[in-house]
Amino acid sequence: MDNTLYTAGLTIAAAFFMLSFIFTIYRIIVGPNSIDRLLGLDGTVSMIQCSMATYICWTLDTTVTNFMMVIALLGFISSVSVARFRKRDGA
């Protein structure tokens, strides 16, 4: 594969990640209730993992895989804890 084509593909992927980060951060800030904010947080965690995978492809450096595992675990724990201890928004 051509190196410039590979770099262009990763650059486009990074640009899409930045755009989706903006949308999910907006969803976290403006979300009308806590479930919308939780979905935005889950989306942000997923995008951080995908961004780290793109970084691995770009630099061929696999030292961030431990960071990816920690982010996945924290995302799971935060989702479960919010779902477990959530109270109704209107009550």
C-alpha positions as CSV (number, residue, x, y, z in Angstrom):
1,M,0.0,0.0,0.0
2,D,1.2,3.5,-0.8
3,N,2.4,5.4,2.2
4,T,0.7,8.6,1.2
5,L,-2.6,6.8,0.7
6,Y,-2.3,5.2,4.1
7,T,-1.5,8.5,5.8
8,A,-4.4,10.2,4.0
9,G,-6.8,7.5,5.2
10,L,-5.7,7.8,8.8
11,T,-5.9,11.6,8.6
12,I,-9.5,11.4,7.3
13,A,-10.3,8.9,10.2
14,A,-8.8,11.3,12.7
15,A,-10.8,14.2,11.3
16,F,-14.0,12.2,11.6
17,F,-13.1,11.3,15.2
18,M,-12.7,15.0,16.0
19,L,-16.0,15.8,14.5
20,S,-17.7,13.1,16.4
21,F,-16.0,14.2,19.6
22,I,-17.6,17.6,19.1
23,F,-21.0,16.1,18.7
24,T,-20.8,13.8,21.7
25,I,-19.4,16.6,24.0
26,Y,-22.4,18.7,22.9
27,R,-24.6,15.8,23.8
28,I,-23.0,15.5,27.2
29,I,-23.4,19.2,28.0
30,V,-26.9,19.8,26.6
31,G,-28.4,16.4,27.1
32,P,-31.9,16.8,28.6
33,N,-31.6,14.0,31.1
34,S,-28.9,11.7,32.7
35,I,-29.4,8.8,30.2
36,D,-28.6,11.1,27.3
37,R,-25.5,12.2,29.1
38,L,-24.6,8.6,29.8
39,L,-24.9,7.7,26.2
40,G,-22.7,10.7,25.3
41,L,-20.1,9.5,27.8
42,D,-20.2,5.9,26.4
43,G,-19.8,7.3,22.9
44,T,-16.8,9.4,24.1
45,V,-15.2,6.4,25.7
46,S,-15.7,4.3,22.5
47,M,-14.2,7.1,20.4
48,I,-11.2,7.4,22.7
49,Q,-10.5,3.7,22.2
50,C,-10.9,4.0,18.4
51,S,-8.7,7.1,18.4
52,M,-6.0,5.1,20.3
53,A,-6.3,2.3,17.7
54,T,-5.8,4.9,15.0
55,Y,-2.8,6.2,16.8
56,I,-1.4,2.6,17.0
57,C,-1.9,2.3,13.2
58,W,-0.3,5.7,12.5
59,T,2.8,5.2,14.7
60,L,3.1,1.4,14.9
61,D,3.6,1.9,18.7
62,T,1.6,-0.5,20.8
63,T,2.5,0.9,24.2
64,V,-1.0,2.5,24.5
65,T,-2.9,-0.8,24.6
66,N,-2.8,-0.8,28.4
67,F,-4.4,2.7,28.3
68,M,-7.1,1.3,26.0
69,M,-7.9,-1.5,28.4
70,V,-8.1,0.9,31.4
71,I,-10.4,3.2,29.4
72,A,-12.6,0.3,28.5
73,L,-12.8,-0.8,32.1
74,L,-13.6,2.7,33.4
75,G,-16.3,3.1,30.7
76,F,-17.9,-0.2,31.7
77,I,-17.8,0.6,35.4
78,S,-19.2,4.1,34.9
79,S,-22.1,2.8,32.8
80,V,-23.0,0.1,35.3
81,S,-22.8,2.5,38.3
82,V,-24.9,5.2,36.7
83,A,-27.5,2.6,35.6
84,R,-27.5,1.1,39.1
85,F,-27.8,4.2,41.2
86,R,-29.8,6.5,38.8
87,K,-32.8,8.2,40.1
88,R,-35.6,9.5,37.9
89,D,-34.9,13.0,36.5
90,G,-38.3,14.4,37.2
91,A,-38.8,13.0,40.7
